[in-house]
Amino acid sequence: MALTSAPLWAESLRVASFNTELQRAGPGLLLRDIRRDEDAGIAAVVAVIALADADILALQGVDWDYEGQTLAALADRLAEAGTPYPHRLALQPNSGRASGLDLDGDGKTNGPGDSQGYGAFTGQGGIAVLSRFPIRLSQVQDFSDLLWRDFPGALLPTHPDGSPFPSDPAQSTQRLSSTGHWVVPITLPDGSTLTLLTFQAGPPVFDGAEDRNGRRNQDEVIFWSHYLDGAFGLPPTGQFVIAGGANLDPQDGAGRHEAIRALLHDPRLIDPRPASDGAAQAGDQGHHGPDRLDTVDWDGPGRQRVDYVLPSSDWAVQGTGVLWPGPGAPGHGEVQRASRHRLVWVDLGR
């Protein structure tokens, strides 16, 4: 499937989200691999992003570093492929941010599960924004330091006796965001503002009966509803788009599905239901949701819809899709090599 380039902004604007899964096992390794230009997976990610040709792109699965060299190197590769992004944002995520406490209840204090967000080193598997239009960096809001227990109606885990899981000191330290929740104002060519709301929630699995990860995933997803309600200050007064990874399907797989269903049905948002021929052709027995809406193909859990681009209701959706060509179609090989996730895009107009 070959995507046509988004028309000029006078007619349309393309916003996309892509979990690249580029994270590496140690700090600096992703930067090294991008610069070496020998890794087929990185080349495929670059090809997929270039094919989508989005104006604004929310990325997940990109390792963060203090000087932003990794994202800059990726942007250089994209510019070489004919898809330049002169404006970018990469804040320190919670993934890999050491806490010094046992946050996951395994009796240890130095594992990846004891970081504020799962990660073996600071910044592993972070999020980022690439844009063709200026990002108003001084006005970016980063809610990554919000404590989970301070979240309205926080669904905190407990032991069978009702005491905090894994401990009260842990819950006094644990942040809500697995990576981050960012509010990113972007100036469009006509001088108006698009506010990008981006995040990557943790998976609702890999825990115990206390359902720590499932509960946290739910609260990470519904964070945006509370934000739009004004729980954390003034919400956007103009048009906005939520773009990122919820790690949660409305019907299939693990997790508290009602959280993402509530977001998808929020009257302040449009669910454009992006689809693909590749997902529709795959077929998955025992799959409850529409095949064509899936955005990831995991070993074991199978295909699910977990990646989202949700415009505010005052946009006109002019086109949408999941970049998942069927076998034999142009781009199929690159998409398969790039990531288990598929790039999701939406074209917007006024």
ZIJO-V556295 format. One record per pair of residues at least 4 apart in sequence whose ideal C-beta (glycine too) atoms are under 8 Angstrom apart, sorted by the first residue. I is the first residue (numbers start at 1). J is the second residue. Records with the same first field share a line. If there is no record, write none. Layout:
I=J ; J
This chain:
1=276 ; 277 ; 278 ; 323 ; 324 ; 325 ; 326 ; 329 ; 330 ; 331
2=51 ; 330 ; 331
3=51 ; 52 ; 53 ; 321 ; 323 ; 345
5=53
6=12 ; 13 ; 14 ; 53 ; 54 ; 55 ; 347
7=11 ; 12 ; 347
8=12
9=13 ; 55 ; 188 ; 189 ; 190
11=318 ; 349
12=318 ; 319 ; 347 ; 348 ; 349
13=55 ; 56 ; 188 ; 194 ; 347 ; 348 ; 349
14=52 ; 53 ; 54 ; 55 ; 56 ; 345 ; 346 ; 347 ; 348
15=54 ; 55 ; 56 ; 57 ; 58 ; 194 ; 196 ; 241 ; 243 ; 309 ; 311 ; 345 ; 346 ; 348
16=52 ; 54 ; 56 ; 57 ; 58 ; 243 ; 309 ; 343 ; 344 ; 345 ; 346
17=57 ; 58 ; 59 ; 60 ; 198 ; 243 ; 244 ; 245 ; 307 ; 308 ; 309 ; 343 ; 344
18=45 ; 48 ; 49 ; 52 ; 57 ; 58 ; 59 ; 60 ; 307 ; 339 ; 341 ; 342 ; 343 ; 344
19=59 ; 60 ; 61 ; 200 ; 245 ; 296 ; 307 ; 339 ; 341
20=45 ; 59 ; 60 ; 61 ; 62 ; 338 ; 339 ; 341
21=61 ; 339 ; 340 ; 341
22=30 ; 41 ; 42 ; 45 ; 61 ; 62 ; 63 ; 74 ; 339
23=30 ; 61 ; 62 ; 63 ; 124 ; 125
24=29 ; 30 ; 33 ; 63 ; 124
25=29 ; 120
26=120 ; 121
27=63 ; 65 ; 121 ; 122 ; 123 ; 124
28=32 ; 65
29=33 ; 63
30=34 ; 62 ; 63 ; 70
31=35 ; 63 ; 65 ; 69 ; 70 ; 73
32=36
33=38 ; 39 ; 42
34=39 ; 42 ; 70 ; 73 ; 74 ; 77
35=73
37=42 ; 43 ; 77
39=43
40=44 ; 337
41=45 ; 337 ; 338 ; 339
42=46 ; 77
43=47
44=48 ; 333 ; 334 ; 335 ; 336 ; 337 ; 338 ; 339
45=49 ; 338 ; 339
46=50 ; 74 ; 77 ; 78 ; 81
47=51 ; 81 ; 331 ; 334 ; 338
48=52 ; 323 ; 331 ; 334 ; 335 ; 338 ; 339 ; 343
49=54 ; 57 ; 78 ; 81 ; 83 ; 343
50=78 ; 81 ; 82 ; 83
51=323 ; 331 ; 334
52=57 ; 323 ; 343 ; 345
53=83
54=345
55=131 ; 132 ; 133
56=129 ; 130 ; 131 ; 132 ; 133 ; 186 ; 194 ; 196 ; 241 ; 243
57=85 ; 129 ; 130 ; 131
58=127 ; 128 ; 129 ; 196 ; 198 ; 243 ; 244
59=127 ; 128 ; 129 ; 130
60=125 ; 127 ; 179 ; 200 ; 244 ; 245 ; 341
61=125 ; 200 ; 339 ; 341
62=70 ; 71 ; 74 ; 90 ; 125 ; 126 ; 127 ; 128
63=70 ; 123 ; 124 ; 125 ; 126
64=70 ; 71 ; 90 ; 91 ; 92 ; 93 ; 122 ; 123 ; 124 ; 126 ; 128
65=69 ; 70 ; 123
66=92
68=72 ; 88 ; 90
69=73
70=74 ; 90
71=75 ; 88 ; 90 ; 128 ; 130
72=76 ; 88
73=77
74=78
75=79 ; 84 ; 85 ; 88 ; 130
76=80
77=81
78=83 ; 84 ; 85 ; 130
79=83 ; 84 ; 85
84=132
85=130 ; 131 ; 132
86=132
87=130 ; 131 ; 132 ; 133 ; 134 ; 135 ; 186
88=128 ; 129 ; 130 ; 131 ; 135
89=128 ; 129 ; 131 ; 135 ; 137 ; 140 ; 182 ; 184
90=126 ; 127 ; 128 ; 129
91=140 ; 142 ; 144 ; 180 ; 182
92=97 ; 122 ; 123 ; 126 ; 144
93=97 ; 117 ; 119 ; 123 ; 125 ; 126 ; 127 ; 144 ; 177 ; 179 ; 180
94=115 ; 116 ; 117 ; 144 ; 175 ; 177 ; 178 ; 179 ; 180
95=115 ; 116 ; 117 ; 118 ; 119 ; 123 ; 124 ; 125 ; 126 ; 178 ; 179
96=112 ; 115 ; 117 ; 119 ; 120 ; 121 ; 122 ; 123 ; 124 ; 125
97=115 ; 116 ; 117 ; 119 ; 122
98=110 ; 114 ; 115 ; 116 ; 122
99=103 ; 109 ; 114 ; 115 ; 116 ; 170 ; 173 ; 174
100=109 ; 114
101=109 ; 114 ; 167 ; 169 ; 170 ; 173
102=106 ; 107 ; 108 ; 109 ; 114 ; 166 ; 167 ; 170
103=113 ; 114 ; 115 ; 116 ; 166 ; 170 ; 173 ; 174
104=111 ; 113 ; 114 ; 166 ; 207 ; 212
105=165 ; 166 ; 170 ; 208 ; 210 ; 212
106=111 ; 113
108=114
109=114
110=114
112=118 ; 119 ; 120 ; 124
113=118
115=119
116=174 ; 175 ; 177
117=175 ; 177 ; 178 ; 179 ; 202
118=125 ; 178 ; 202
119=123 ; 124 ; 125
120=124
125=179 ; 200
126=179 ; 180
127=179 ; 180 ; 182 ; 198 ; 199 ; 200 ; 244
129=135 ; 182 ; 184 ; 196 ; 198
131=135 ; 186
133=186 ; 187 ; 188 ; 189 ; 194
134=186 ; 187
135=140 ; 184 ; 185 ; 186
136=140 ; 185 ; 186 ; 187 ; 193
139=185
140=182 ; 183 ; 184 ; 185
141=182 ; 183 ; 233
142=180 ; 181 ; 182 ; 183
143=176 ; 177 ; 180 ; 181 ; 182 ; 183 ; 223 ; 227 ; 232
144=175 ; 177 ; 179 ; 180 ; 181 ; 182
145=175
146=150 ; 151 ; 175 ; 176 ; 177 ; 181 ; 232
147=151 ; 172 ; 173 ; 174 ; 175 ; 176
148=154 ; 156 ; 171 ; 174 ; 175 ; 176 ; 216 ; 219
149=154 ; 156 ; 171 ; 172 ; 174
150=154
151=176 ; 219 ; 223 ; 226
152=226 ; 231
154=176 ; 219
155=215 ; 216 ; 218 ; 219
156=164 ; 165 ; 171 ; 215
157=164 ; 165 ; 210 ; 211 ; 212 ; 215
158=162 ; 163 ; 164 ; 165 ; 210
159=163 ; 164 ; 165 ; 210
163=168
164=168 ; 170 ; 171
165=170 ; 171 ; 210 ; 212
166=170
167=171
168=172
169=173
170=174
176=181 ; 216 ; 219 ; 220 ; 223
177=181 ; 199 ; 220 ; 223
178=200 ; 201 ; 202 ; 216 ; 220
179=199 ; 200
180=199 ; 200
181=197 ; 198 ; 199 ; 220 ; 223 ; 224 ; 227
182=196 ; 197 ; 198 ; 199
183=195 ; 196 ; 197 ; 227 ; 236
184=195 ; 196 ; 197 ; 198
185=193 ; 194 ; 195 ; 196
186=193 ; 194 ; 195 ; 196
187=191 ; 192 ; 193
188=192 ; 193 ; 194
192=238 ; 239
193=238 ; 239
194=238 ; 239 ; 240 ; 241
195=236 ; 238 ; 239 ; 240 ; 241
196=240 ; 241 ; 243
197=224 ; 227 ; 236 ; 240 ; 241 ; 242 ; 243 ; 244
198=242 ; 243 ; 244
199=220 ; 223 ; 224 ; 244 ; 245
200=244 ; 245 ; 247
201=216 ; 217 ; 220 ; 221 ; 244 ; 245 ; 246 ; 247 ; 248
202=213 ; 216 ; 217 ; 220 ; 247
203=213 ; 217 ; 247 ; 254
204=211 ; 213 ; 214 ; 216 ; 217 ; 218 ; 247 ; 248 ; 254 ; 255 ; 256
205=213 ; 214 ; 254 ; 255
206=213
207=211 ; 212 ; 213 ; 214
208=212
211=215
212=216
213=217
214=218 ; 254 ; 255 ; 256
215=219 ; 256
216=220
217=221 ; 246 ; 247 ; 248 ; 255 ; 256 ; 259
218=222 ; 248 ; 255 ; 256 ; 259
219=223 ; 259
220=246
221=246 ; 248 ; 259 ; 260 ; 263
222=226 ; 259 ; 262 ; 263
223=227
224=228 ; 242 ; 263
225=229 ; 262 ; 263 ; 266
226=231 ; 232
227=231 ; 232 ; 235
228=235 ; 266 ; 268
229=235
230=234 ; 235
236=240 ; 312
239=311 ; 312 ; 314 ; 315
240=311 ; 312
241=309 ; 310 ; 311 ; 312 ; 315 ; 346 ; 348
242=263 ; 269 ; 308 ; 309 ; 310
243=308 ; 309 ; 310
244=307 ; 308
245=306 ; 307 ; 308 ; 341
246=260 ; 263 ; 306 ; 307 ; 308
247=255 ; 306
248=253 ; 255 ; 256 ; 257 ; 259 ; 260 ; 306
249=253 ; 255 ; 257 ; 260 ; 289 ; 304 ; 305 ; 306
250=257 ; 260 ; 261 ; 264 ; 289 ; 305
251=257 ; 288 ; 289
252=287 ; 288 ; 289 ; 302 ; 304 ; 305
253=301 ; 302 ; 304
254=301
255=259 ; 260
257=261
258=262
259=263
260=264 ; 308
261=265
262=266
263=269 ; 310
264=269 ; 271 ; 310
265=271
267=313
268=312 ; 313
269=310 ; 311 ; 312 ; 313
270=310 ; 311 ; 312 ; 313 ; 315 ; 317
271=310
272=309 ; 310 ; 311 ; 317 ; 320 ; 346
273=293 ; 320
274=293 ; 295 ; 309 ; 320 ; 321 ; 322 ; 344 ; 345 ; 346
275=279 ; 280 ; 290 ; 292 ; 293 ; 320 ; 321 ; 322
276=280 ; 292 ; 294 ; 321 ; 322 ; 323 ; 324 ; 325 ; 342
277=281 ; 292 ; 324 ; 325 ; 326 ; 329
278=282 ; 322 ; 324 ; 325 ; 326 ; 327 ; 329 ; 332 ; 335 ; 342
279=291 ; 292 ; 293 ; 294 ; 295 ; 303 ; 322 ; 324 ; 342
280=291 ; 292 ; 326
281=326 ; 327
282=291 ; 294 ; 297 ; 303
283=291
284=291 ; 294 ; 302 ; 303
286=302
287=291 ; 302 ; 303
289=293 ; 294 ; 304 ; 305
291=303
293=305 ; 322
294=303 ; 304 ; 305 ; 322 ; 324 ; 342
295=304 ; 305 ; 306 ; 307 ; 308 ; 322 ; 324 ; 341 ; 342 ; 344
296=303 ; 304 ; 305 ; 306 ; 307 ; 340 ; 341 ; 342
297=302 ; 303 ; 340 ; 342
298=302 ; 303 ; 304 ; 340
306=341
307=341 ; 342 ; 344
308=344
309=320 ; 344 ; 345 ; 346
311=315 ; 317 ; 346 ; 348
315=348 ; 349 ; 350
316=348 ; 349 ; 350
317=346 ; 347 ; 348
318=347 ; 348 ; 349
319=346 ; 347
320=345 ; 346 ; 347
321=344 ; 345
322=342 ; 343 ; 344 ; 345
323=331 ; 335 ; 342 ; 343 ; 344 ; 345
324=335 ; 342
325=329 ; 330 ; 331 ; 332 ; 335
326=332
327=332
328=332
331=335
332=336
333=337
334=338
335=342
